[in-house]
Amino acid sequence: MADNLSDTLKKLKITAVDRTDDSLEGCLDCLLQALAQNNMETSEKIQGSGILQLFASLLVPQSSCTAKVANIIAEIAKNEFMRIPCVDAGLISPLVQLLNSKDQEVLLQTGRALGNICYDSHEGRSAVDQAGGAQIVIDHLRSLCSKTDPANEKLLTVFCGMLMNYSNENDSLQAQLINMGVIPTLVKLLGIHCQNAALTEMCLVAFGNLAELESSKEQFASTNIAEELVKLFKKQIDHDKREMVFEVLAPLAENDAIKLQLVEAGLVECLLEIVQQKVDSDKEEAIAELKTASDLMVLLLLGDESMQKLFEGGKGNVFQRVLSWIPSNNHQLQLAGALAIANFARNDGNCIHMVDNGIVEKLMDLLDRHVEDGNVTVQHAALSALRNLAIPVINKAKMLSAGVTEAVLKFLKSEMPPVQFKLLGTLRMLIDAQAEAAEQLGKNVQLVERLVEWCEAKDHAGVMGESNRLLSALIRHSKSKDVIKTIVQSGGIKHLVTMATSEHVIMQNEALVALALIAALELGTAEKDLESAKLVQILHTLLADERSAPEIKYNSMVLICALMGSESLHKEVQDLAFLDVVSKLRSHENKSVAQQASLTEQRLAVES
C-alpha cells in the first residue's frame, strides 16, 4: 500500500501537469482508497509530497475530475494538521469559485472541503471570508430550499454544516451571516425539510450558535421560528433530539417577543406534559428533562405579555398547574413553582388575586419544609415570591396577619447571602407604612442585632444595603422610641450615619429621615453614637457638595436643626461654620431647599 501510494503521488505529479483525465482519474481513485483505509497516514504522505499546490490547478469547473479532487481535499481536511497547509496551498479561492458550478456532485464535495477546512481553524475561516464563500452558499440555500429530493437534501445539509463550521463560536462571522439574511432561510429550510433528520439537526445546531448573539433575536422574532420549533418538539420522542430543540429554545426565549410567540405556538402545553411524564422518574435523563422543561417554563414567564397571557386572570390552566408544583415533593418542581409565582407577581392585580386565593399559605408551607437543612434555591425562590406579593399596599396587612413575618424570621440564622438578601427585602416590603408591624419587628433584639451584623457584610453589597435600608425602615415606619432604643443598644446608629453617604440618593434620603426621627425622639440616647460616627462633619460635607441632590440638602438641614437640642452636637455645628454653607443655599433653585435654608439660618443665628 505504502509503495503504491508513493507511486501514485509521483504519477499524479506528472499527470496533473499533462492533464490526461483518464490516468488522472485512476490516481485520484487510488488516493481516495488510501484515505479510506488510513486517512491520517495518507494525509501526512500527501503533505510531504508537495502535491497540495498542484490540487489548486486541478480545481477547474470543466474537468471531469474536479469533484474527486474536492473530495480528496475534504478527506484530508478532516485532520487538524492539514487545514492550514490547505489554505497555504491556495486551495480556498478555486474551491470558492467552484461553488458557482451547476454540477451537484462538485457542489457537494466543494461544500464538504470548505466546511472541513473551516472546522476550528481561524486561518481557514479567514480565507473563506476573504474569498466571499459564505454569501454564495447562502444564495444556494435560498434557491435550493424548496426541493425535497434526497440528493438536494444532502447538499443542503452539507451547506448548512459548512456555514456552521465557518461561524462557530466566532461572533463577527455569525453577525456577518445574520446580516446576509441566513436566519429566515434556515427557518424556511426547517419548515420544508422537517422530515429529514440530518438536515433538521444541522439547522438546530446552526440556530443554537446564532441564537447566542443578541443581534439575531430580532431576525428570529420576524420569522415563524417559534411555530416550527414547537412543531418539531412535539414530534420528538428521543431524549437527545428533544435536548437539541431545548438548547435552541432557551437562548431564543430570552427575547420577549419570541417568548410570546412560543406561548402562542403551544410550547407551554408541551412543557407541562413533559413535567407530568417525568415527575416520578428517578432516571438521570428524566430528571434532566424535568429540570430543563420547568426552567424554560419559568423563563417564558419573565416576559410581561407572555406572563399575563398565561395568568389568564388567575383562572388559567397553566397558572393552576404551576400552583400544584409548590406542594410537590420534588425539589425542582417546588423551585420552579415558587419562581413562577414570583414572576406572576409582577403587577398589583396579579398579586392581589393570588393573595386573596391563598398563595401565601402555600408558600409558607413550602418554606416550613425547608427550614432545617433546607434547599437554599427553594428558600430563595419562595422568599422572592413573598417579597413581590407584599408590594401592593392592600396585601401587606393580609400577609402580616397570615403570619408571614414569623415564617420569614425562621431564616434569620441562614448563612447564605441570597437567602439573607431576599429575607431582608421581604420584611422591608411588609412593614412599609405598617406602623404596628414595624414597631414589633424593631423591638425584636435578635433581628436588630442580626441586621447590625449584616450591615458589615462587605463581601455582599446587596445584603449590606438591604440591612441598612431595613434598619432605617424600622424607624421611619414605627416612629417608636422603643425601636430607636433597641437600635442604639445594638450598635446600629453608626451604620445609619454611614448610609447617609451612600452613592444611592434613595438610601441617603432614607438614612437622613431615620436620623432626623432619632434626633427628634431620642436624641439623648443616641447622642454619643451620633458624635462618634461624625454625623455633623458628614452633614457639612453633604451641604457643601454641589452634587448633592436637593432632597439630600433639604433633609440634612432638617437634621441639623434637630441636633441643636444636644449640647455637644450643637458645639460641633458651631465649630464647623455651618452658617456660611447654609446661607449660600438660600438662593438655591429648588424652593423647598431655599426655604429650609432660611429657616436653618435663623435657627443657627439664634443658637449661636
N, C-alpha and C positions, 0 to 999 in steps of 0.2 A: 504493500500500500504506500509506504513512505517513498519507495523508488518511483512508483507510478506517479505520485503527487509531484515529485521533483521534475520528472519528465514532462508532466502536464504543464507545469508552470513555465518550463523552458519553451515548450511548444507554443504555449499561449503568447509568450512574448513575441515570437516570430509571426504567428497568425494574426495577432492583434494589429501588427503593422501592415501585413499583406491584405487584411480584411477579407479572407476567404471564409465565407459564412459557414460552410459545411464543417470544415475542420475546426473552426472556432467553436461551433456548437458542441462538437464532441468534447473539446477541452473543458467547456463550461459545465457540461453534464458531469464530467469526471470530478470537477471541483465541488459541485453540489452534492455528489455522492460522498466524497471525502468529508465534507462539512456535516453531513447527516450522521456519519459514523463517529467522528471526533471533532466537534466544532472548534474547541479551544486550540488543539494542536494544529489543525489545518489553518486556522486564522493566523497563528504565530508564523507558520511557514509562508503564508501569503504576504504577511507584513515584511518578513525577512527577504522575500524575493524581489521586492521593489515593484511589484506588478500593480499595486493600487493606483499609481499615477496613470497607468495605461487604461484603467477602467473608465476614467473620465472621457477618453476619446471614443470608448465603445458605447457610451450612453447617447446614442443618436436615435431620433424618432423613427427614421425609415428602416432601421435594421431589424431583422427577424430575431436577433439575439438579445435585443435590448432588455426584454423582460427578465431573461435569465441572469444578465449582468446585475440588474437591480435586485434580483432575488439573492444573489451571492452577497451583495453589499448588505442586504437586510440580515442575512445569516451571520456574517462576521461581526456586524454591529451589535449583536446580542452580547458580545464581550465588551466589558467596560474599557479594556486597554486598546480596543480598536476604534473607539469613537473619534478621538482627536486625530489619529492618523487618517481617518476617512475625510475629516474636514481639511487637514493639511494637504491631502492629495487632490484637493479641488473638486471633490465629488458633489458638493451641495448644489452649486449653480446648475450643472447639467441635470441633476435629479429634479430640481425645481422646474426646469424647462420642460421636463418630461410630464409634469403634471398637466400640461396643455394637450397631451396626447388624447386620441379618441379610442385607443386600444384599451379595453378593460383590464386585461392581464398586466399591461405595462403600468397602468394607474395603480393597480393593486400592489404590485411589487415595489413601485416607487414610494407609495404611501407607507409600506412596511419599512423600507430602507430609511426614509426620513424620520419616521417615528422612533425607530431603534437608535438612530444616531443622536436624536434629541434626548433620549432617556437619561435623566440625571446628568446631563452634560451641558454645561454653560456654553462651551465653545460651539457645540452642535446647534443649540437653540439660537445663538447669536448669528451663526452663518445662515440658518434658515430664515431668520428675521430679516437679515440684510438682503437676501435674495427674494423676499416677498412671498414666501411659500404659504403663509397662513391664509392670506386673502384668497388665493387660488383654491385652496382646499375648502374654505367656507363657501365659495361660489359653487363648487362641485356639490357640496352637501345640499345647497338650496335647489340646484337644478335636478338632482337625482332623488330628492326627498320622497316624491310620491310613488316611485317604482318599487314594487314589493317582491320582485323575483329574487330567488336565493343569491344569485351572483351579485346583484346590485346591493343586496343587504350586507353581503360580505364586504364589499367595497366601502359601503357607508361605515361599517364597524371599524375597518382599518383607518379610515379618515378621522373618525372620532377619536380613536386611540392615538393617532398621530398628534392631533391638536392637544390632547390631554398630556402626552409626554412633552410636548413643546412648551406648555404653560404651567405645568405642575409646580406648585409652591413658588411661582415667580409672579409677584403682584403686577409688575409692569407689563408682562406679556399677557397675563389674564385680562388686565384692563384694555390692552390692545384688541384682544378677541371680542371683548364686550362692546367696544366702540365699533368693531366691524359688524356687529349685529348677530353674533353667534347664538345668543340665548334664544330668541324667537325660533331660529332654525332648529336648534336642538329640541325645543319643546314640541315643535311640529313633528320632528322625527319620532319622538317618544310616542306621540299620539297615533301616528300611522303604523309604526312597527312594534307595537306593544306585545305582539305575539312572538317576536324574535328575542330570545333570552340574551344572546351575546350583545346585540345592539342596544337593548334596553339597559343592560348592565353598564355598557360603555357610556351611555347618556347619563346614567345616575352618577357614575364616578366624576364625569365632567361637571355635572351640576354641583356635586359636593365640593369640588375645587373652586368653582366660580362663586358659589353662594357665600363663601367666607368673605368675599370682597364687598364692602359696603355699597360701592357704585353699581353692583349687579342687582341689588334688591329692587330698584325702581324698574329695571327692564323686566325682571321676573314678574313683578306685580302687574305689568301691562300684558302678560300672556295668560294662557289658561293653565299654567303650571300646577296650580292647586288642584284643579279638577283632574288633570292627568295623573298626578301623584296619588291622589286618593283612589282613583280608579285602579291604578296599578297595585296599590297597597291592599285593596280588597281582594285582589286575585292571588296574592302571595300566601302560600301555606308554609313554605320553608322559612325557618327562623333566620338564616343568614341573608336571604333575599329581603325579608322584612327589615332586617337590621340596616341593609343598604338604603332602603327608602327612608328609614328613620334618620339616617345620617344626613340626608338632604333636607328633610323636613325641619330638623332642629335649627340650623342656621337661617333657613328661609322664614321660619315662624318668628324670628326676632323682629321682622318688619310688620308694622301694624296693619297695613293694607292686606298683606298676604295672610296674616292671622285671620282676618275676617273672611277672606276667600276660602281658606281651609275649613273654617267653621261652616260656611255656606255649602261647601262641597261634601260635607258629611264626615269629616275626619274624626270629630268628637265621638260619634257613634261607634266608629271602628275602635277607637282607643278604649272606650268603656267596655266594649266586647272583649278586648284583649285582657283588660283588668279582671273581668269576670271569669274568663277561662283560666287565667294563670294564678289567681289569688291563693289557691290552696296547694299549689305545687311546690315541692322543695327542690326541683331540678334547677341547676345553675342557669340554664338557658331561660327557663320560665321566669325566674327571679329577675334576671337582667331585663327581660322584655317588659315585665310588670313595671320596673323602675323607669325604663325609657318611656313607656306609654303614659304613666302618671306624671312624669316630669314634663312631657310635652303638653299634656292637658293643662298643667299649671301655667306653662309658658303662653298658651293660647289665651289665658285669662288676663294676661298683662296688658292686652290691648283694650282700650276703653270700649270701643264699639263691639268687639268680639265678646268681651266680658258681659256687656249689657244684653247682648243678643241671647247669650246662654243663661243669663239670670232669669229672663222672662218674668219679671215681677215676683221672683221667688217661687214661682209655680212650675218652673221649667223642670223637665225630666233630668237634665244634666245636673242642675243645682241639687235636686233631691238625691241623685246617685252619689254626688260628691259628699253630701251630708252623711250618707251611710258609711263612708270610709272612716269617719272620725272615731266611732266606737269599735272599729275593726281591731283584730288582734295583730294585724300586720303593720309593722313599724313604717314601712314605705308608704302604705296607704294612709296611715294616720298623718304622716308628714305631708303628703300631697293634699289630703283633705284640709288640714289646717292652713297650708299655703294658699289653697284655692279660696278658702273663706276670707283670708287676708286680702286676696285680690278682688273678690266680690265686694269687700268692704271698702271700696274706694270712692263711694259717694254717699251722701247723707241718707238718701232714700233707701238704698240697699241696706245700709247699717241699721236703720230704724226698723225695717221689716224683719231683718234677721234677729235682732234683739227681742222684738215682740214675739218671735216664733221659737224662742227657746235655745238659740245657738249658744248663748253664754254658758248655760248649764252643761251642754255637750263639751265645750272647750275646757271648762273647769274639771269635768270628769277626766278628760284626757290628760290634763296637767297633773291631776292627782295620781294617775297611773305612772307618772314619770318623776315623782319627787325623789324617791330613793334610787340612786344609781340609774337615773333616767337617761333616755336618749336625748342628747343635747340638741340635735337638729329638730326633734319634735317639740321640745320645750321652747326653743327659739321661735318656731313657726306658730305655735299656739299663742305665745305672748304677742307676736306680731299681729295676729288676728284680733286679739283682745284690745290691743292698743288702737288699731284702726276703728274698731267698733265703738270705742269710747270717745271718738272725736265729736259726733253730733251732741249738742247740749242736752237734748231730751233723753239721750241714752245714759248719761253719767249717773243720775240718781238711781235709775233702774239697775245699772250694773253694780253700783255700790251696795244697794240693798240685797242684791243676789249674792253678795259676799266675795266679789272679785278681788278686793284688796287683800283679804285674808288668803285667798288662793295664791295670789302673786307673791305675797310675803314669804311663803314657804320656800321660795327660791333665793332668799336673801343670802343664804350661805354658799350659793353657787360660786365656783371659781372660774367659770367660763365667761370671758368678756362678751361674746354675742348674747348670752342669756342675761347677763347683768345689764347690758345696754337696752334690751327690749323691756326688761322688768322696770327700769327707771322711766322709760318712755310711757309705759302703760300707766304707772302711778301718776306721772305728771299730767297725762290727759284726763285721768279720772278726777283729780282734785281741782281742775280748772273751774274757778268760780263756785266751788263747793266748800264753803267755809267750815262746816262741821267735819267733813272728811279730812280736810287739810289740817285742822286742829288735832284730830285724833291721830293722824299719822305723824304730825310734827312733834307730838309728845311721846312718840314711840322711841325710847332711848336707843334700843337695838338698831332700829332703822337709821336714825340720825348718825349714830357712830359709824355705821357701815358706809353711809354717804360721805362722811368726812374722810374715811379711809380711801374711798374710791375717787375723791377729789384729787388725790395724789397719784392716781394711776397714769403716770406719764407715758407709759408704753401704749396706753389705749385711750387716744384722744377722745373718741366717741363716748366712752364710759365716763371719762373725766368731765367732759362738757355736760352730759346729761345729769351727773350727780350735782354739779354746781347749779344747774337750772332747777332741779327738784328742790334743793335747799332753799333757793330763792322763792320758788313757788309756794312752799310750805308757809313761808312768812307772808307773802303777798296775798294769798287767798284766805289765810286764817286770821291775819291781823291780831294774833294772840300773843299776849305777854308770856304765857307758859311755853309756847313754841319757841319764842326768841330765847328764853332762859335755857331751854334744852339744847338749842343750837350753840349758845355761848359756852355752856358747860362741856359740850362735846368737842369744842375747838373749831367750830365751823366758820367763825367770823372772818378769819384771815383769808379763807377761800372765797368768800363773797367779795372781799376787797380786791383780791386778785382778779376775780371775774369782771370787775369794773374796767379792767384794762384789756379785756378780750378783743380780738380782731373783729368779732361779730357784733354789730351795733345792737341787735336784739338781746344778746347776752349782757352787754354792758348796761343796757337800759333796765333789764330785769334785776341786775345786781344793785343798781343805784336806787331803784324803787324799794327794794327789800331793805337796803341800808337806811333809807330815809324813814321807813317804818320802825326799824330798830332804834334809830335816834329819837323818834317821836315817842315810842312806847317804853323803851328800856335802856335809855342812854347810860344810866349809872352802872347797870350790869355789864354793858358791852364796852364801856369807856376804855379800859386798859387794852383790850384786844384791838380796838379800832386804832388806838395810838401806836401799838407795836406793829400793826400792819401798815403803818404810814399812810393812812387814808387821806389826811389833809394834803400831804405832798402830791398824792395821786390826783386829787380833785384840782389842785392848782395846775398840774400838767394838762389835764383834760380841758380846762377852761382856756388855757393859754394856747393850746394846739388848734390852729386854724382848720385842721382836717376833721376835728370832732363834729359829729352830726348835731343839728340844732337840739334834738331831744336830749342828747347827752349833756350839752351845755346847760339846758334848762334844769334837768334833774340834778346836775352837780350843784347848781346854785341853791335849789330847794334843800339839798342835803347840807350845804354849808350853813344855811340859816338854822337848820335843826341841830347842828353840832354846837351852836353857841351856848346851849344850856350846860355844857361841860367846861369847867374852868380850864383844865389842861389843854383840851382841844381848841378852846377859844383862843388861848395864848398862841398856839401853833398857827392859827388862822391870822392873827395879828402880825406874827413874826414874818409871815410869807408875803406880806404886801398884796393881799387879795384885791384891795380897793382898785389898784391900777388895772388889773386884768378885767375886773367886773365892770368898771366904768367904760372901758372900750366897747363892751358888749351892749351898751345902751343904744348904740346906733346899728345894731345887728339887723339884717334884712328880715329876719323872722320876728314877727310881732311879739309872740309869746316869750321868746328869748329876751327881746329888748325890754319888755315889761318886767320880767323876772329880774333882769339886771338892775333896773331902777329900784325895785323893792329890796334886793340884796344889798345894793349900795347904801340905801338908807339904814338898813339893819346894821351893816358893818360900821357906818359912821356913828350911829347911836352907841354901839357897844364899845367903840374904841376909846 
